[in-house]
Amino acid sequence: MILKKHILFLCFILITENVFSGEIAFTFDDAPTNNSSVMSGTERSEAIITALKQSKINDVLFFVTSKNINAEGRKRLDRYAKSGFHIANHTHSHRSANQMAPREFMLDVYQAHLVLKEYDNVLPYFRFPYLHYGSSEVAISFIQESLSELGYRNGYVTIDNFDWYINSALNKAKKSGKKIEYKKLEQLYVSVIWSGIKFYDDLAKKVLNRSPKHILLLHENDTSALFLPALVKHIRDNGWSIISPQEAYTDPIANKLPNTLFHKQGRIAALAHEAGVKVENLRHPSENEKYLDSLLEQSGVFK
Ligand SMILES: [Zn+2]
């Protein structure tokens, strides 16, 4: 009888561990992006909305680069709003805070702030282009204080990756008339993004002793539009849940900016750097153009 109880208890622990593998929210940067050689901007937005709806994902955040908003872009942002999704500030012109005077950078933020004021599905989050927070401690503090004065919270990511590079390789192949093996490319994409998720989650478990509520960085690009359903399925098949960005930003790691100048690989990497982990150990091998080029070559996705 006692043995039976122990076995039941063990089963309970195993099942619970499997159920609570991880939580992750989706965010898409640089919206609304231009037409590409693969699809028009409108087609891209519609594909992303359909993928999110079919995957039963109720909310995501689109970080908007406001200089991209033309008449067609405006319609796409309205479509996201009507579909129940939110938008947030990613500056007006997408310039790096590391290469501008802090005041000049804040003017760029403010320009986007004024444009986004007209939308009613805006959330007060700010994401730095290139995840560049400023080139010095003084610059970082000035920008952080100015953002809070404007009412912004930090729209950090916990999982960085090079989805933008896979997207640009796809567009280059399409433009040069190559045949694209979409199924193979989908498998490569899912495996690369998933290995990034695992990498930063393992790092978090070492630094925080727990798995935080994660925020995945993707872009509003063709690879998101094409491969989102497969990516979502893979994440869920591994026992993870998809949560809203608003919920993800309630994690205690949202409360304090890590005390480091190293922010460009996301918040987990910044926390690990603050705790003394060396920079070379804070980036997954797939966050590298040469690595991805040889992976694309080996997989024979473009012919
Ligand atoms: Zn961006």
Boltz pocket constraint, residues with backbone or C-beta under 6 A from the ligand:
constraints:
  - pocket:
      binder: B
      contacts: [[A, 29], [A, 30], [A, 90], [A, 94], [A, 128], [A, 129], [A, 130]]
      max_distance: 6.0
